[in-house]
Amino acid sequence: MMKRSTQFLGSLLWVLLSNEGVAAIHKGKHTSIGNNRPQFGRRIAAETPFGTIIDRNHQSISCRGGACSDSTPALFMKIASSAAVETGLMFSLFSYAVKANTMGYSTAIARSIQAAVLLLVIFGSASFGAIVDNGLSAATKQVLDPNQIPGDADWYKNLKKPRWNPPGWIFPIMWLIISKPTQFMAVWKLITQNYEKDLSIPLAVYCGHLSLGDAWNKVFFGLECTGRGLAVIYAFWSALLLSAYLFYKTDQYAGLLLLPTCMWVTVATALNWSIYLLNKDDSEACCL
């Protein structure tokens, strides 16, 4: 009896506290992605270093994307906690970049530090999200990471889309050639020419918009949830508009440089809304 209790407790802790344990349970729960029919009384098994755990009374409804079995409040709580930590990390780097102006560095060294920070945060914000999600997974017992969740590679291609849906080739052009460089110039102008002003709120809101953008990619494309993705992209869009307003109040040119991103995210928000409306009655295509 003592041996069985020890084995059970060890297995339970392994499942709750390790990434491998979470992945094993996810793999057991979501073996038939895209099948939305209720499946009651299935035996879910997960292999652990301490033996095999079997849940004989598991009840689940498998949704496309694999993680939509989370309740909406639970999913949004994970998004909020992940975005808050990610925002804090990026904001701390921006704060250091601002302080580089007055830390006694030569102008060349200060500008090099600032350029490196801006490139890392603006072009690599998704890497912060990946780091944060791995760190939080053990604490939350959940994984908000599409790489851990098997999905349908053709899911987006098979969705119904509006007639005005932009062609696929325009997305990388808008993000990598227009949006990201103009964001870089906007933040650069703020931290190099306006560092004597209080930049904490504009930069914090800007970092928040980056975090919410990463969260939207995970929810919409990773978890394949168009309805919940719509809620996240509204928050993302709102934070971006607020960032542009705060930038404009600090430096008009910096605020105007965010307008291309504002316009493109407006298009993306409208597209998400249209896709949701066109697919919301199709349970095989749309996990709300």
C-alpha positions in Angstrom: 0.0 0.0 0.0 2.8 2.4 0.9 4.6 1.6 -2.3 1.5 2.3 -4.4 0.9 5.6 -2.6 4.6 6.7 -3.2 4.3 5.7 -6.8 1.1 7.7 -7.3 2.4 10.8 -5.5 5.6 10.7 -7.5 3.7 10.4 -10.8 1.3 13.1 -9.9 4.1 15.6 -9.0 5.9 14.7 -12.3 2.8 15.5 -14.3 2.0 18.7 -12.5 5.5 20.2 -12.3 7.3 19.2 -15.4 7.0 20.2 -19.0 7.3 16.5 -20.1 4.4 15.6 -17.8 2.2 18.3 -19.2 3.1 17.3 -22.8 2.3 13.6 -22.0 -1.1 14.5 -20.7 -1.8 16.8 -23.7 -0.7 13.9 -26.0 -3.1 11.6 -24.2 -6.0 14.0 -24.2 -5.8 15.2 -27.8 -5.1 12.3 -30.1 -7.8 13.1 -32.6 -7.4 16.8 -33.4 -10.4 18.1 -35.3 -12.9 15.7 -33.9 -15.3 17.8 -31.9 -17.7 15.1 -30.8 -17.9 14.5 -27.1 -15.9 11.5 -25.9 -17.0 10.2 -22.5 -15.4 7.6 -20.3 -12.2 7.4 -22.3 -9.1 5.9 -20.5 -6.4 8.5 -20.6 -2.9 7.1 -19.9 0.4 8.9 -19.4 3.7 7.2 -18.9 5.8 8.7 -16.1 9.1 7.8 -14.6 7.2 6.3 -11.7 4.7 4.2 -13.7 1.5 4.8 -15.7 -1.3 7.1 -14.6 -4.7 6.2 -16.0 -7.8 8.5 -15.7 -10.7 6.2 -16.1 -13.4 8.9 -15.8 -11.9 11.5 -18.1 -14.5 13.5 -20.0 -13.4 15.8 -22.8 -14.4 17.5 -26.0 -11.5 17.6 -28.4 -11.3 20.9 -30.3 -9.1 21.9 -33.2 -5.8 23.1 -32.0 -5.8 20.9 -29.0 -5.9 23.4 -26.1 -9.4 24.8 -26.5 -10.6 22.5 -23.8 -9.5 25.3 -21.4 -12.4 27.4 -20.2 -12.4 30.9 -21.6 -11.5 32.5 -18.2 -8.7 30.0 -17.7 -7.2 30.7 -21.1 -7.4 34.5 -20.7 -5.8 34.2 -17.3 -2.9 32.4 -18.8 -2.7 35.0 -21.6 -2.8 37.9 -19.1 -0.1 36.4 -16.8 2.2 35.5 -19.7 1.7 38.9 -21.4 2.4 40.7 -18.0 5.7 38.9 -17.5 6.7 39.3 -21.2 5.9 43.0 -21.0 8.0 43.4 -17.8 11.0 41.8 -19.5 10.9 44.0 -22.6 10.2 47.1 -20.6 13.2 46.5 -18.4 15.4 46.3 -21.5 13.9 49.5 -22.9 14.5 51.2 -19.5 18.2 50.3 -19.7 18.3 51.7 -23.2 16.9 55.0 -22.0 19.4 55.1 -19.1 22.3 54.4 -21.5 22.0 58.1 -22.5 23.1 59.2 -19.0 25.4 56.4 -17.8 28.7 57.9 -19.0 29.0 55.9 -22.1 30.4 57.5 -25.3 27.7 58.4 -27.8 28.8 55.6 -30.1 28.6 52.9 -27.3 25.3 54.3 -26.1 23.8 54.2 -29.6 25.1 50.7 -30.1 23.5 49.4 -26.9 20.2 51.1 -27.8 20.2 49.7 -31.3 20.8 46.2 -30.0 18.0 46.5 -27.5 15.5 47.8 -30.0 16.4 45.1 -32.5 16.0 42.4 -29.9 12.7 43.6 -28.5 10.9 44.9 -31.7 12.0 42.1 -34.1 12.4 39.4 -31.5 9.4 39.9 -29.2 8.2 36.4 -29.9 11.3 34.9 -28.4 10.5 36.6 -25.1 7.0 35.0 -25.3 8.6 31.5 -25.8 10.9 32.0 -22.8 8.1 33.2 -20.6 5.7 30.5 -21.6 8.2 27.8 -20.8 8.9 29.4 -17.4 5.2 29.7 -16.5 4.2 26.2 -17.7 5.3 24.5 -14.5 3.7 27.1 -12.3 0.3 27.2 -14.2 0.3 23.5 -15.0 -0.6 24.5 -18.5 1.2 25.2 -21.7 0.3 28.3 -23.8 2.6 27.3 -26.6 1.5 26.1 -30.0 4.7 24.1 -30.5 3.5 21.8 -27.7 0.0 21.3 -29.2 -0.5 19.4 -32.5 -2.8 21.3 -34.9 -3.9 21.1 -38.5 -1.3 22.6 -40.8 -4.0 23.3 -43.4 -6.4 24.8 -40.9 -6.0 28.5 -41.9 -6.0 27.7 -45.6 -9.3 25.8 -45.3 -11.1 28.6 -43.4 -13.7 30.6 -45.2 -12.4 34.1 -45.8 -13.9 37.4 -47.1 -13.4 38.5 -50.7 -11.1 41.2 -49.7 -8.7 38.8 -47.9 -5.1 40.1 -48.5 -2.9 37.8 -50.6 -0.4 35.8 -48.5 2.7 37.5 -49.9 1.7 40.9 -48.5 1.9 39.8 -44.8 5.7 39.4 -44.5 6.2 42.6 -46.6 4.0 44.6 -44.2 5.5 43.2 -41.0 9.2 42.9 -41.9 9.7 45.7 -44.4 7.1 48.4 -43.3 5.7 47.8 -39.8 8.8 46.7 -37.8 11.2 49.2 -39.3 8.8 52.1 -38.7 8.3 50.9 -35.1 12.1 50.8 -34.7 12.4 54.4 -35.9 9.5 55.5 -33.6 11.1 54.0 -30.5 14.5 55.1 -31.5 13.4 58.7 -31.8 11.7 58.4 -28.4 14.7 57.0 -26.4 17.5 59.0 -28.2 15.9 62.4 -28.5 13.3 62.5 -25.7 15.1 60.6 -22.9 14.8 63.6 -20.5 11.0 63.2 -20.6 9.1 60.5 -18.6 8.9 57.6 -21.1 7.8 54.9 -18.7 4.1 54.9 -19.6 4.5 55.1 -23.5 7.2 52.4 -23.5 5.2 50.1 -21.1 2.1 50.3 -23.2 4.1 49.7 -26.3 5.7 46.6 -24.8 2.2 45.5 -23.7 1.0 45.7 -27.3 3.9 43.6 -28.5 3.1 40.9 -25.8 -0.6 40.9 -26.8 0.4 40.5 -30.5 2.4 37.4 -29.6 -0.5 36.1 -27.6 -2.9 36.6 -30.5 -0.6 34.6 -32.8 -0.6 31.7 -30.3 -4.4 31.8 -29.7 -5.5 32.3 -33.3 -2.9 30.3 -35.3 -1.5 28.0 -32.5 -4.7 27.1 -30.7 -6.9 27.7 -33.8 -9.5 29.6 -31.9 -11.1 32.4 -34.0 -13.5 33.7 -31.4 -11.0 33.9 -28.5 -8.4 35.2 -31.0 -10.9 38.0 -31.8 -11.0 39.1 -28.1 -7.2 39.0 -27.9 -6.6 41.0 -31.2 -9.1 43.7 -29.9 -6.9 44.1 -26.9 -3.8 44.1 -29.1 -5.2 46.7 -31.4 -6.4 48.9 -28.5 -3.0 48.8 -26.9 -1.3 49.7 -30.2 -3.6 52.7 -30.7 -3.0 53.9 -27.2 0.8 53.5 -27.8 0.5 55.7 -30.9 -1.4 58.3 -29.0 1.2 58.4 -26.2 4.1 58.4 -28.6 2.5 61.4 -30.4 2.0 63.3 -27.2 5.7 62.8 -26.4 7.0 63.3 -30.0 4.7 63.9 -32.9 7.0 62.3 -35.5 7.4 59.2 -33.3 3.6 58.9 -33.1 3.1 59.2 -36.8 5.7 56.5 -37.4 3.3 54.0 -35.7 0.5 54.8 -38.1 1.5 52.1 -40.7 1.3 49.5 -38.0 -2.0 50.8 -36.7 -3.5 50.6 -40.2 -2.2 47.1 -40.8 -3.4 45.8 -37.4 -6.8 47.4 -38.2 -6.9 45.2 -41.3 -5.9 42.2 -39.3 -8.6 42.8 -36.7 -11.2 43.2 -39.4 -10.0 40.0 -41.1 -10.2 38.1 -37.8 -13.7 39.4 -37.3 -14.8 38.4 -40.8 -13.2 34.9 -40.5 -15.0 34.4 -37.2 -18.4 35.4 -38.6 -17.9 33.2 -41.7 -16.8 30.1 -39.8 -18.6 30.3 -36.4 -21.2 27.8 -37.4 -18.7 25.3 -38.7 -17.5 23.2 -35.7 -14.9 21.5 -37.9 -13.3 24.8 -38.8 -13.9 27.1 -35.8 -13.0 26.5 -32.2 -14.4 29.5 -30.4 
